[in-house]
Amino acid sequence: SCSLTYQDGRLVKALTRGDGETGEDVTANVKTITTVPQVLVGEGWPTLLEVRGEVYLPTAAFVALNERQAAAGEKVFANARNAAAGSLRQLDAAVTATRPLAFLAYHVGVVEPIAPWLTQAELVGYLQQWGFTTVAGAQLVTVPARLEAHYQTVLQARGQLPYAIDGLVLKVNDFALRERLGFVARAPRWAVAWKFPPEQAT
């Protein structure tokens, strides 16, 4: 998980989530990720904008990275998540630049002076307009039957996705309603993870 801060449309800081209170400054490393805009495109972005998302290693890139590691006689990574985290936290940004990391934006934190969106769907539209890659195939649904159908569709397609997933995240679309719902401890009442059954193989 990574937080990108833009001041007047320019990337000025990137932090990992860390322990939830304090993260690591990985600005130099994040600037090597091609799917992270250095300068926002389009127009209408807030003066101060904190974009939250996930740094990941696409599956094909992970396989290729492990092949290179093995060929060089170096340690191979156990999984793409560990490889992405380790790549992002390198002390030398030049090493990070050799790793084909990518970034998916899914939320925002601080926005000043005012957010121009009222819903999650509108927010995603703005993020795309400003140059971010967002989760492909996200659905806005209003009835439970469509939600179940979407879950089954993604579950069946999970092996063909360019990255590993373990389920869906369901979010209330309306931000005003989210405010009313609030949080329990550190978890929001307006979002829930709907996990897939574990993958099995022989």
PyMOL commands that set and color helices and strands:
alter all, ss='L'
color gray80, all
select helices_A, chain A and resi 27-30+59-71+80-88+93-97+120-129+144-160+175-181
alter helices_A, ss='H'
color red, helices_A
select strands_A, chain A and resi 2-7+10-16+48-56+102-112+167-171+183-184+187-188+191-195
alter strands_A, ss='S'
color yellow, strands_A
deselect
rebuild
show_as cartoon
